[in-house]
């Protein structure tokens, strides 16, 4: 027979005992907030590590032509991420062709519809897309296609998701693969939409609008708006993963 720890007390007399209450919901919310903060800090560490590696490589090139320099993202890392993804539930339902279609669709819906994935990532963080492209040299397998799709979906923050929650990555890719297959448009529809997106005169203006800011807002306001919207649209808090991706891209574009 068990007992309720919220009613436990060290007083021996029943008449003197006091009920011990515990706001479990508040504790859960606080724990969830701490977990998200840890993820954000780890993503920031990954970003700073990448910048440090790139800076070290730049200095190394200036001092000597070292052929054995270390890359920020390596082919080994790409294959390691792919291997982890292949062990997640639902992996067997992913298809390489659908993943490629998903990457193309996400590129068309981004702030840089004329660019490929590597060029778009270079806009968000200079040098990042080039690193990824060099690491992806060789044949495109299903595992590598899934890693690429993760970067197309999450942007430069895909590193965080691939490390912390590969199961969530597979689930998101499956969901968007299915929506891509069910909502496939005709070529004429695609051309009409793409022309409209390509005609956008100022992607930075769109980014400010996404964050709910006036054009030319300060970096302080950009960071403040990003924190607020990221909490509101975070998938783990019931928000839209697609909106969360757009918010991150807008922030990375404006803060770069």
Helices and strands as residue ranges (DSSP letters): G 5-7, G 14-16, H 24-63, H 75-86, G 91-93, H 96-108, H 117-124, H 128-135, H 142-154, G 155-157, H 158-164, H 166-182, H 187-198, H 203-210, H 219-233, G 235-237, H 241-255
